[in-house]
């Protein structure tokens, strides 16, 4: 584990590469929003409303400055980001609450064009596939590659538990590398409870432990971990994954499961504070 007091630094070449990629990502996103507005009318207004709360997550090998994995996430409070556990699984154990002296740090790209440091503070398991990141008050300076203090809070997204089959939804994420399509629209095509998977699957390893939404809005590695939103800009699910051979089968963890996960974090945090 890496100490919270450790001063992290990236080589300038890597910093320039990341910031250059961010600029290209922003241009690609703006182009996509224009196309989306043409195709979907006022749906693009909903996307623009939630974008300040959506981030890209980069898991780094701090010794080599190489990117291990990446995904999306979004703010559920001014300083807490939710993402998929599989985005951070290479550096974080399952079902864990991380103490201050054993924290792992990742890079988060925010919509204001900054690379911020965030800490993995709470994880679920592979089935639950959720993790929480705590945004820090530090950014990576594009001129030096060093971390500098620059505290800021971001607007959280509101959760909605009112979802039914046929509802229109939008899967939102930040552009990641070669994945151009990170804002996709569709409908809720199914709502799966854990017991439904238990009845359908003989292999216990395949049984889902949380409520899952099925949608035909394409979910790819670019928007995995980002929010699945309704037409009011509220989060109804966390984009998780989709079948490559079946575009209409994409899954998101239901917001009610995320709410339970957040409650578990708050309870664990309160218990830890008492000790």
NORVEN-V908452 format. One line per field, one symbol per residue. ss: DSSP state (~ for helix, > for strand, _ for the rest). phi: phi as a letter, one per 20 degrees, with the letter a starting at -180 (. if undefined). burial: + if it has 9 or more other ideal C-beta (glycine too) atoms within 8 Angstrom, else -. A space follows every 50 residues. Layout:
ss: ???
phi: ???
burial: ???
//
This chain:
ss: ________>__~~~~~~~~~~~~~~~~~~~~~~~~~~~~~__~~~~~~~~ ~~~>>>>>>>>____>>>>>>>>>>>>__>>>>_~~~~________>__~ ~~_>>>>>>_____>>>>>>>>>_______>>>>>>>>>>_____>>>>_ ________>________>>>>>___>__>___>>>>>>>>>>_~~~~~~~ ___~~~_____>>>>___________>>>_____>>>>>>>>_______> >>>>~~~~~~~~~~~~~~~~~~~~_
phi: .dffefeebdfgffffffffffffffffffffffffffecmfgffffffe gfedcdddedeffdmeeebbadabfdbgcdddbefffdffccfflcdeff eceddceceefemdedecdfdbcedffflcbdddfeedceffecneecfb fadcfeeeecdebbgoffbcedbegcleeeecccdacfdacdegfffffe defffeffecfcddbeffdcgfdfneeedefemeedadgcabffebfedc dcffffffffffffffffffffffe
burial: -------+-+---+++-++-++++++-++--++--++--+--++-++--+ +-++++++++----+----+++++++---++++++++++-++-+--++-- --++++++++----+++++++++++-++++++++++-++++---+-++-- ---+-++-+++-+---+-++++++++--+-+++++++++-++-+--+--- +-----++-+++++++++++-+++++++++--++++++++-+------++ +++++-++++++-++--++--+---
//
